Amino acid sequence: MRRSFQFLLTLILAIGVLGSFSYAKDFKYVGAAKCKTCHNTKKSGKQYTIWKNGPHAKAMESLKSEASLKYAKEHGIADPSTDPKCTKCHATMAAVDKALIDPKGKLTMEEGVSCESCHGPGSVYKKMSIMKDREKALANGLVLPEEKVCVTCHNEQNPFHKPFNYKEFSAKIAHPTPKKK
């Protein structure tokens, strides 16, 4: 009887672990171009345009600045725009597991720190039928950004670190959906 219980418990745990792995694989990174379709309308608050004009969309460009190139030279980095030590915080594509990038998507290095860095891989929640329901969207990969997401890069390991105040900085990049009238 005890062996049967142990076997059953092991089986349940294995199914749970394997199930969670397959669940995670269901969510793929698709790129900001997919988000633009719905998130660049007046009704959505032109969220894509706000991101595109902000610092996160220009994160890869910042690696070509005089300060970045100087730092790179002083630290034996040939090209900060291709070195993983730098790009991991300057491009969503560089930071994520390559197996989680949708080959049919449009995720690129050039888009920098894009929507899915903060909101999670959008392959499933991007569907309008899911996105209209917050609980459904959260169950299908949507992440509500929190400070812990930001401080994976905005921290003291960043050579150009400045004190990070989540409330202040998140307000600067805010792109809320306008309230319905």
Stockholm file with secondary structure:
# STOCKHOLM 1.0

chainA/1-181         MRRSFQFLLTLILAIGVLGSFSYAKDFKYVGAAKCKTCHNTKKSGKQYTIWKNGPHAKAMESLKSEASLKYAKEHGIADPSTDPKCTKCHATMAAVDKALIDPKGKLTMEEGVSCESCHGPGSVYKKMSIMKDREKALANGLVLPEEKVCVTCHNEQNPFHKPFNYKEFSAKIAHPTPKKK
#=GR chainA/1-181 SS CHHHHHHHHHHHHHHHHHHHHHHHHTCCBCCHHHHHHHHTSTTTTCHHHHHHTSTTTTHHHHTTSHHHHHHHHHTTCSCTTTCHHHHTTTCHHHHSCGGGBCTTSCCCSTTCSCHHHHHCCCTTTTSHHHHTSHHHHHHTTCCCCCHHHHTTTSSTTSTTCCCCCHHHHHHHTCCCCCCCC
#=GC SS_cons         CHHHHHHHHHHHHHHHHHHHHHHHHTCCBCCHHHHHHHHTSTTTTCHHHHHHTSTTTTHHHHTTSHHHHHHHHHTTCSCTTTCHHHHTTTCHHHHSCGGGBCTTSCCCSTTCSCHHHHHCCCTTTTSHHHHTSHHHHHHTTCCCCCHHHHTTTSSTTSTTCCCCCHHHHHHHTCCCCCCCC
//
